[in-house]
Amino acid sequence: MTSLGRLGEELAAAYLIRKGYRILCRNWRCRHGEIDIVAMESKALVFIEVKTRQSSRLGRPEEAVDTRKQERLRLLASHYIHETGQTAACFRFDVVAVTAEDNSIALIKNAF
């Protein structure tokens, strides 16, 4: 992971905590890939993809979470639930978009 990516994840985690999320783990890995952040918000188990860009000159960070990435995250979430036994009243996928140029953070709940 690049230093920009690490910075984005640090900013995103701090932002989510301020918003009331309880971080369960960061950078959860299995042989199929990685989930950036897994958290609880109220009764929801939330799988969070963090996208960081230096600027939005070439597009907003959240635009990088395309259909292929969404399918991969669904698969990873299924593996996470199976491997950890974590349960919740509901499950959700959020995206946190970080633009380093102006330290802006956008939270997209139920992104897909």
Buried (B, 14 or more C-beta within 10 A) or exposed (E): EEEEBEBBBBBBBEBBEEEEBEBBBBEBEEEEEBBBBBBBBEEBBBBBBBBBBEEBEEEEBBEBBEEEBBEBBBEBBEBBBEEEEBEBEEBBBBBBBBBBEEEEBBBBEEBB
